[in-house]
Amino acid sequence: MENDRPTDGPGPIAPLRVAVTGGTSGLGLALVRELRGRGARVALVARGSERVERVAHGIVGDVARKEDIYPIGLQIVGRLGGLDVLVNNASDLGPTPLALLADTDCEDLERALATNVLGPFRLTRALLGALAASAREGRGAVVVNISSDAAVTPYPRWGAYGASKAALRHVTDIWNAEIESEGLRLLSFDPGDMDTPLHALAVPDADRATLKRPETSARDLADAIAAALPRPRASLGCPPPVAVEGGAS
Ligand SMILES: NC(=O)c1ccc[n+]([C@@H]2O[C@H](COP(=O)([O-])OP(=O)(O)OC[C@H]3O[C@@H](n4cnc5c(N)ncnc54)[C@H](OP(=O)(O)O)[C@@H]3O)[C@@H](O)[C@H]2O)c1
């Protein structure tokens, strides 16, 4: 259930408006629950209509499809009445089982780039106007792009995914440098190795007991978002500083 209670502070402050792509599983689902628990209004996006339609403000869409981006953006802004925070979390692993680059089909690399780089790029562009309006109103405007250690470490067999996450990280840093003076912030967040369906697909024989719970990473991510917002928003759950990658850490 949505929690629309006002945040604390000098007077009632409208709830934070957040959109999370890939919000029906793993980190995205845990983040939706964490943010709603902290009083935010959250829209989520995923392809699988059955799971999306079970939740409030669920939007069916594929961020890898160019023609889905504006319908997704319009529904986000329409349902939330604007947007303060966008979390580009939906992701594609490339070929599974993971493959050497020499054995990677172009179509698998294209899909990873479309989902992990072009999707966040297009959706952020489509929502820039709404985010800029939020920044002008002093509500804050933050875009979080979910990264990975594969963005910086060239792990064999993670070529399509790693290359896409490296590109996303660089896009994030450059865009943040270009736009920070206008009150918008873009940051990367590496959630660590988590026990999720994506991880199980990538590393089927992993010892799940050694993996982070997505709820733990979601709490850290919500804290990072709160830290990146203007001061009154700290009531989202003012955190101790957490390590985030990129220009906005
Ligand atoms: N798990 C890890 O250990 C780990 C480590 C480092 C970084 N990460 C990053 O953390 C993020 C979340 O990963 P996760 O492990 O939580 O993944 P997950 O459990 O597989 O969840 C992925 C979510 O994204 C949605 N999705 C996938 N492709 C989509 C598309 N094209 N358009 C819209 N939605 C799409 C999925 O729903 P549908 O399939 O219904 O669309 C689902 O809701 C990703 O960015 C991942 O790269 C994960």
The ligand as an SDF file (V2000), in Angstrom:
LIG
                    3D

 48 52  0  0  0  0  0  0  0  0999 V2000
   22.4180   -9.0400   -8.4620 N   0  0  0  0  0  0  0  0  0  0  0  0
   23.6740   -8.6480   -8.3550 C   0  0  0  0  0  0  0  0  0  0  0  0
   24.5170   -9.3360   -7.7430 O   0  0  0  0  0  0  0  0  0  0  0  0
   24.1030   -7.3360   -8.9420 C   0  0  0  0  0  0  0  0  0  0  0  0
   25.4390   -6.9220   -8.7750 C   0  0  0  0  0  0  0  0  0  0  0  0
   25.8360   -5.6920   -9.2710 C   0  0  0  0  0  0  0  0  0  0  0  0
   24.9050   -4.8930   -9.9400 C   0  0  0  0  0  0  0  0  0  0  0  0
   23.6200   -5.3320  -10.1060 N   0  0  0  0  0  0  0  0  0  0  0  0
   22.6810   -4.4500  -10.7940 C   0  0  0  0  0  0  0  0  0  0  0  0
   21.5550   -4.2470   -9.9480 O   0  0  0  0  0  0  0  0  0  0  0  0
   20.3940   -3.9740  -10.7560 C   0  0  0  0  0  0  0  0  0  0  0  0
   19.2510   -4.8750  -10.3310 C   0  0  0  0  0  0  0  0  0  0  0  0
   19.6460   -6.2210  -10.5490 O   0  0  0  0  0  0  0  0  0  0  0  0
   18.8440   -7.4420   -9.9020 P   0  0  0  0  0  0  0  0  0  0  0  0
   19.8670   -8.4650   -9.6170 O   0  0  0  0  0  0  0  0  0  0  0  0
   17.9390   -6.9400   -8.8520 O   0  0  0  0  0  0  0  0  0  0  0  0
   17.9970   -7.9450  -11.2000 O   0  0  0  0  0  0  0  0  0  0  0  0
   16.6800   -8.8450  -11.3140 P   0  0  0  0  0  0  0  0  0  0  0  0
   16.3090   -9.4680  -10.0160 O   0  0  0  0  0  0  0  0  0  0  0  0
   16.9080   -9.7230  -12.4950 O   0  0  0  0  0  0  0  0  0  0  0  0
   15.5260   -7.7790  -11.6680 O   0  0  0  0  0  0  0  0  0  0  0  0
   15.5600   -7.1110  -12.8910 C   0  0  0  0  0  0  0  0  0  0  0  0
   14.3230   -6.2390  -13.0130 C   0  0  0  0  0  0  0  0  0  0  0  0
   14.4430   -5.4790  -14.2190 O   0  0  0  0  0  0  0  0  0  0  0  0
   13.2840   -5.7000  -15.0390 C   0  0  0  0  0  0  0  0  0  0  0  0
   13.7490   -5.5700  -16.4210 N   0  0  0  0  0  0  0  0  0  0  0  0
   14.7020   -6.2880  -17.0570 C   0  0  0  0  0  0  0  0  0  0  0  0
   14.8540   -5.8600  -18.3090 N   0  0  0  0  0  0  0  0  0  0  0  0
   13.9860   -4.8340  -18.4750 C   0  0  0  0  0  0  0  0  0  0  0  0
   13.6690   -3.9830  -19.5600 C   0  0  0  0  0  0  0  0  0  0  0  0
   14.2780   -4.1020  -20.7590 N   0  0  0  0  0  0  0  0  0  0  0  0
   12.7330   -3.0120  -19.3850 N   0  0  0  0  0  0  0  0  0  0  0  0
   12.1010   -2.8780  -18.1860 C   0  0  0  0  0  0  0  0  0  0  0  0
   12.3650   -3.6510  -17.1250 N   0  0  0  0  0  0  0  0  0  0  0  0
   13.2810   -4.6300  -17.2790 C   0  0  0  0  0  0  0  0  0  0  0  0
   12.7890   -7.1010  -14.6320 C   0  0  0  0  0  0  0  0  0  0  0  0
   11.4090   -7.3200  -14.8650 O   0  0  0  0  0  0  0  0  0  0  0  0
   10.8840   -7.8690  -16.2960 P   0  0  0  0  0  0  0  0  0  0  0  0
   11.7520   -9.0320  -16.6410 O   0  0  0  0  0  0  0  0  0  0  0  0
    9.4510   -8.2340  -16.0550 O   0  0  0  0  0  0  0  0  0  0  0  0
   11.0180   -6.7390  -17.2420 O   0  0  0  0  0  0  0  0  0  0  0  0
   13.0210   -7.0070  -13.1170 C   0  0  0  0  0  0  0  0  0  0  0  0
   11.9930   -6.2590  -12.4960 O   0  0  0  0  0  0  0  0  0  0  0  0
   20.8460   -4.1620  -12.2110 C   0  0  0  0  0  0  0  0  0  0  0  0
   21.1780   -2.9210  -12.7580 O   0  0  0  0  0  0  0  0  0  0  0  0
   22.0960   -5.0120  -12.0780 C   0  0  0  0  0  0  0  0  0  0  0  0
   22.9610   -4.8490  -13.1660 O   0  0  0  0  0  0  0  0  0  0  0  0
   23.1940   -6.5330   -9.6230 C   0  0  0  0  0  0  0  0  0  0  0  0
  1  2  1  0
  2  3  2  0
  2  4  1  0
  4  5  1  0
  4 48  2  0
  5  6  2  0
  6  7  1  0
  7  8  2  0
  8  9  1  0
  8 48  1  0
  9 10  1  0
  9 46  1  0
 10 11  1  0
 11 12  1  0
 11 44  1  0
 12 13  1  0
 13 14  1  0
 14 15  2  0
 14 16  1  0
 14 17  1  0
 17 18  1  0
 18 19  2  0
 18 20  1  0
 18 21  1  0
 21 22  1  0
 22 23  1  0
 23 24  1  0
 23 42  1  0
 24 25  1  0
 25 26  1  0
 25 36  1  0
 26 27  1  0
 26 35  1  0
 27 28  2  0
 28 29  1  0
 29 30  1  0
 29 35  2  0
 30 31  1  0
 30 32  2  0
 32 33  1  0
 33 34  2  0
 34 35  1  0
 36 37  1  0
 36 42  1  0
 37 38  1  0
 38 39  2  0
 38 40  1  0
 38 41  1  0
 42 43  1  0
 44 45  1  0
 44 46  1  0
 46 47  1  0
M  CHG  2   8   1  16  -1
M  END
$$$$
